Amino acid sequence: MGNEKFQTYISSVREFLEVPEDGFSNDEIVKKWTYEMDEKDEKYLNSVGYKNQNLNIRKKIKSGEIDIAMANKHLHVLGDNLRVNHLTSACKYVVYKFNLPSHLTNAIKYYILYNKLVFVPTENFAYIPDINKDRIARIEVYSKLTKEEEKRLLVLIKEQTNDFPKIKQISDTTMKRLSFDDWNKNKNSYAEKITAKDIAKEYLGSSKKSQHVYDGKRELAKKRKKLFG
């Protein structure tokens, strides 16, 4: 907070957003300010200047003067004049400019409006609950973790994925059996006839091991039945 460049930038943001230099004193004033900013944004969107610039950008796309990527940049700059967008962009810029963890964005937003740093996230990682219950563990990491944080994260992952399905690592033997099985299913698609001896030579290194091909297919069938019924 005491960084001079940081404070200079925050002051410029507050000036654009018409936020007092020492911030707002309470939530009611912020609500009133939000309503006023929404009204000004609505007027801006309906202004002749905004509509003409927007139309001009789209004409340049159509004529081939600029591509979609450049057009999006122009539209982003145009949209950044909206107060609500400017506040969001300012917070993200601070995170980028000062190399801060991304989960400080909301804290910076609060600081811009109230001139207070009332909360700072205590962990540099988080588990994002899966609302759809699809057994997916979503982990967000916001900064380089300390060794202690790495340990806590591993514990968290273990706890949150405790009821997840467990899949054993496939052995080389099973991989070969899967290759035999795939060959058997698609043997009619080959122009020439492929025999078990050919497969044995390709995957096992010797045409004399053709019996292993048949045995492998049977073992794979047994394993599938055991696993899936």
C-alpha positions in Angstrom: 0.0 0.0 0.0 2.9 2.3 0.6 4.3 1.9 -2.9 4.4 5.4 -4.5 3.6 4.1 -8.1 0.8 2.0 -6.7 -0.8 5.0 -5.0 -0.3 7.3 -8.0 -2.2 4.7 -10.2 -5.0 4.2 -7.6 -5.4 8.0 -7.4 -5.9 8.2 -11.2 -8.5 5.4 -11.1 -10.4 7.1 -8.3 -10.3 10.4 -10.2 -11.8 8.7 -13.3 -14.5 6.9 -11.3 -15.3 10.0 -9.2 -14.3 8.2 -6.0 -13.0 10.5 -3.2 -9.3 10.4 -2.7 -9.8 8.9 0.8 -12.5 6.5 -0.4 -16.2 6.2 0.6 -17.1 6.0 4.2 -20.0 3.5 4.1 -21.9 1.0 1.9 -24.9 3.3 1.4 -22.8 5.9 -0.3 -21.3 3.2 -2.5 -24.7 2.1 -3.5 -25.7 5.6 -4.4 -22.4 6.0 -6.4 -23.0 2.7 -8.2 -26.4 3.8 -9.3 -25.0 7.2 -10.6 -22.2 5.4 -12.4 -24.7 3.0 -14.1 -26.7 6.0 -15.3 -23.6 7.6 -16.8 -22.6 4.3 -18.4 -26.0 4.0 -20.0 -25.8 7.6 -21.4 -22.3 6.7 -22.7 -23.6 3.6 -24.5 -26.4 5.6 -26.1 -24.2 8.6 -27.1 -23.6 9.4 -30.7 -19.9 9.3 -30.2 -19.9 5.8 -28.8 -22.2 4.5 -31.5 -20.2 6.1 -34.3 -16.9 4.7 -33.0 -18.4 1.3 -32.6 -19.9 1.4 -36.1 -16.6 2.6 -37.6 -14.7 -0.3 -36.1 -17.2 -2.8 -37.6 -16.9 -1.1 -41.0 -13.1 -1.5 -40.8 -13.6 -5.2 -40.1 -15.9 -5.6 -43.1 -13.6 -3.7 -45.4 -10.6 -5.8 -44.3 -8.7 -2.7 -43.0 -8.3 -4.5 -39.6 -8.7 -8.1 -38.5 -10.9 -9.5 -35.7 -8.1 -9.5 -33.2 -7.4 -5.8 -33.7 -11.1 -5.0 -33.8 -11.5 -6.6 -30.4 -8.7 -4.5 -29.0 -10.3 -1.3 -30.2 -13.7 -2.4 -28.8 -12.0 -3.3 -25.5 -10.5 0.2 -25.3 -13.9 1.7 -26.2 -15.6 -0.4 -23.5 -13.1 0.5 -20.9 -14.6 3.9 -20.7 -17.5 2.3 -19.0 -17.1 2.8 -15.2 -17.9 -0.8 -14.4 -15.4 -2.1 -16.9 -12.7 0.4 -15.9 -12.9 -0.6 -12.3 -12.5 -4.3 -13.2 -9.7 -3.6 -15.6 -7.9 -1.4 -13.1 -7.8 -4.2 -10.5 -6.5 -6.7 -13.0 -3.9 -4.2 -14.1 -2.6 -3.7 -10.6 -2.3 -7.5 -10.2 -0.3 -7.7 -13.4 1.8 -4.5 -13.0 2.9 -5.3 -9.4 3.2 -9.0 -9.9 0.6 -9.9 -7.3 -1.4 -13.1 -6.8 -4.7 -12.9 -8.8 -6.9 -13.6 -5.8 -6.0 -10.1 -4.5 -8.3 -8.6 -7.2 -11.3 -8.2 -4.9 -9.2 -6.8 -2.1 -7.8 -4.1 -4.5 -11.3 -3.3 -5.6 -12.4 -2.7 -2.0 -9.3 -0.6 -1.4 -10.1 1.6 -4.4 -13.6 2.2 -3.1 -13.1 2.4 0.6 -9.3 3.2 1.0 -9.0 0.2 3.3 -7.3 -3.1 3.1 -9.7 -5.1 5.3 -8.9 -8.6 4.1 -6.1 -10.5 2.4 -6.5 -14.2 1.4 -4.6 -16.4 3.8 -3.8 -19.2 1.3 -2.1 -19.1 -2.0 -4.2 -21.9 -3.3 -7.9 -22.9 -3.2 -10.2 -25.9 -3.9 -13.1 -24.9 -6.1 -16.1 -27.1 -5.2 -17.7 -28.9 -8.1 -21.3 -27.8 -8.1 -22.4 -30.5 -10.6 -21.0 -33.3 -8.4 -19.1 -34.7 -11.4 -16.2 -35.7 -9.2 -13.8 -33.2 -10.6 -11.2 -31.5 -8.4 -10.5 -28.0 -9.4 -7.5 -26.5 -7.8 -6.4 -22.9 -8.2 -2.8 -21.8 -7.3 -2.2 -18.1 -7.1 1.5 -17.8 -6.4 4.6 -20.0 -5.9 3.9 -22.2 -3.0 6.1 -22.7 0.1 7.0 -26.2 1.1 4.4 -26.1 3.9 1.7 -24.9 1.4 2.7 -27.7 -1.0 2.2 -30.2 1.9 -1.2 -28.7 2.8 -2.3 -28.7 -0.9 -1.5 -32.4 -1.2 -3.5 -33.2 1.9 -6.4 -31.1 0.6 -6.3 -33.0 -2.8 -6.3 -36.3 -1.0 -9.3 -35.3 1.2 -11.3 -33.9 -1.7 -10.7 -36.8 -4.0 -11.1 -39.6 -1.5 -14.3 -41.0 -3.1 -13.0 -40.6 -6.7 -12.6 -43.8 -8.8 -9.2 -45.4 -8.6 -7.6 -46.4 -11.9 -4.4 -48.6 -11.7 -1.6 -47.9 -14.0 -1.8 -50.1 -17.1 1.1 -52.6 -17.3 3.1 -53.1 -20.5 1.6 -56.6 -20.7 -2.0 -55.3 -20.7 -1.0 -52.6 -23.3 0.1 -55.4 -25.6 -3.1 -57.3 -24.9 -5.1 -54.2 -25.9 -3.0 -54.0 -29.1 -3.9 -57.7 -29.9 -7.6 -56.9 -29.1 -7.6 -53.9 -31.4 -6.0 -55.8 -34.2 -8.6 -58.6 -33.9 -11.5 -56.1 -34.1 -10.1 -54.4 -37.2 -8.5 -57.3 -39.0 -11.0 -57.2 -41.8 -10.0 -53.6 -42.7 -6.5 -54.6 -43.8 -5.9 -55.2 -47.5 -3.8 -58.3 -46.7 -4.6 -61.0 -44.2 -2.9 -60.4 -40.9 -2.2 -63.5 -38.8 -1.4 -64.0 -35.1 2.2 -64.7 -36.1 2.4 -61.3 -37.8 1.1 -59.7 -34.6 3.5 -61.7 -32.4 6.4 -60.7 -34.5 5.3 -57.0 -34.4 4.6 -56.7 -30.7 6.5 -59.6 -29.2 9.6 -59.8 -31.4 9.0 -63.4 -32.6 6.4 -65.1 -34.9 6.9 -68.2 -32.7 5.0 -66.4 -29.9 1.6 -66.4 -31.6 0.1 -68.4 -28.8 0.8 -65.4 -26.5 -1.5 -63.4 -28.8 -4.4 -65.8 -28.2 -3.6 -66.1 -24.5 -3.4 -62.3 -24.2 -6.9 -61.8 -25.7 -8.4 -64.3 -23.3 -6.7 -62.7 -20.3 -7.9 -59.3 -21.3 -11.5 -60.7 -21.6 -11.2 -62.1 -18.1 -9.9 -58.8 -16.7 -12.7 -56.8 -18.3 -15.3 -59.2 -16.9 -13.8 -58.8 -13.4 -13.6 -55.0 -13.6 -16.9 -54.2 -15.3 -19.0 -57.4 -15.0 
